[in-house]
């Protein structure tokens, strides 16, 4: 994972994750700074991830659920 980018962990089965992905399509300036990973395809899910969507910002801040939308 690149330390310059924000890291998004999502599930394609989650309606909120899909909503977030759609919002990101409308904000390409932010989308290009995000490295997205589908939780079902990760071999090792970070221990801090308890729900999706989850994001770790490039400053190390960890957000899950509704706070991810506020951050966006």
Protein Blocks (a to p, Z undefined) as FASTA:
>chain_A
ZZkbccddddfkbmklmmmmmmmmmmmmlmmmpccddfklpfbdcfklmbdcddddfkop
acehjllmmmZZ
